[in-house]
Amino acid sequence: MFDHIIVPVDLSEQNGVAVRTAADLARGEGGFVTLLHVVETLDLPYEEVAEFYDRLEVRAGERLEEIAGPLVEAGIEFEQLVLFGDPAAEIIEFAAASARSLLVLRSHRIEPDQPTGGWATLSYKLAILAETPILLVKQPVEDASGASTTE
């Protein structure tokens, strides 16, 4: 159904559930995965921050290699890509350029005592704005014993 699975990542430890889900989907569909990180740019002339962006790109590339572990273990064909700009806009544009693609990303949890929190998150923006199908994956919740459960 989907030839290309795109996993936007923020380089945190919390991306594992989305990457593992993408690996499972790609394994079943024979798909290709792109791990995509977007470095948000500053409103400054590029020449003034070029070295800074170069360091960020190298660091992001190193972190993407670590995040790719589940894809490597599953033998999934993938690429790692670092883009620069507004994260939501760059992800939407990249996904739109790829036919039969699916965005798979981690979504935040809504806290019962703050139900209106998180409306400005990247996952919410992509869910509203992207024309590409999206699978939002929530992080398992740990119960009192430390075991993971899903809601």
N, C-alpha and C positions, 0 to 999 in steps of 0.2 A: 504494500500500500504506500509506504514512504521509502524513497530511495536515499534520502539525506536527512539525518537527524542532527539538529543543531543544538548544542548545549551551551548556553551563555553561563559563564562562571565568574564569580567575584574573587576567586583565589583563596577563599576561606576554607576551613575544614568542613563546612556544612554543605558542600557541593556533592559529596559522595553519593547521596541517595539519587540525585538526578543523573549522575554519570553511570551508576549501576543500572538504573532504569533504562538509560539509552543503550547500554551494552546488551541488556536483555532484549530490547526491541530490535536492535540491529542484528543480533544473532538469529532471531526468528525470521526477520524479513530479509536478511542478507544485505543490510544497508550500510552506508558510509556515515561516519560521525565526524562532526567538526566541534572541537572544544574551542569556544570563542570567548575571548576576554576583550573588553573595550576599556581603554584608558580614557577617562574623562579629561578633556583638554581644558586648559586655562585660557582666559580671554587676554592673552599676551602675545606679542609678536613671536613667531616660531623661533627666530634666531636667538631670542633671549632665554628660551627654555629647551632648546634642542638637546643638549647634553642630559638634562633631567629626563626628557622623554626617552632618550636612548637607554638610560639606566633602568627606567620603568619597563621598557620593552624586554630587556634582557632578564630582569627579575620575573616578569610575567611568564616568559618562555620557560624558565626553570621551574616555576611553580606548576605550569600546565603539564610538564613532564611528570611531575609527582601525581597530579590529579588524574592523569590518564591511566593509572595503574589497572583499574578494572577493565579497561578496553584492551590493554596489552595482554592481561591474563586470559581474557575471553577470545583473543585472536581476532579482534574486530579491526577492520581497516579504518583509520582515522587520520585527521590532521589537527594541528594546533595553530590557532590564528589569533594575532593581537591586532586590534584596530584602534584608532584614535578618534575621539569626537564625543558626541552626546550618546551615552550607552543605548537608550531606547531607540533613537533614530538609526544608529549604526546597525543594531541587531535587526530591526525591521527591514532596512534596506538590504542587508545581506541575505536574510531569509527570503525576501521577495524575488531575489535574483536566482534562486534555486528552485526549480520545479519539483513537485512532489516532496516537499520538505516538511518536517515537523520540528517545532521548537519544544525542547524538554528542559524545564528549569525548576529549581527549588522555589517553593512559595513559602511565604511567612505564615505563621500561625496567628489567628485572631485570638486575642486574649479576651475571655468572657467579661472581665471587668473594664475593658477598653475596646468595645466592639467597633468603634470608628477609627481606631489606630491602623496605620499601615496602608492607607489609601494612596499614598504617593510612592509606593515601592515600585521597583522595576517590574516585578511580576504582574502587578496590577496594570501598569501602563501598557505592557506588552499584550496582556489579555484583552484590553480595550482597543488598542490601536493596530495591532498586527493583523494582516489578512491571512497569514499562514496559520494552520492549525497549531494549537498549543496544548501541551500536557503539563499541568502544574503538579509537582510532586511535593507532598508535605513531609517534613522530617518526622520520623517515628517519635512518639512520646514515651519517655521512660516512666514506668510505674514506680511505686515505692520500693520495690525489690531491685530496681536497676534494670529490669528486663524491658526491651523495647516492645511497644504495641503500636498499632496504627489506629487512627480514629476514622 
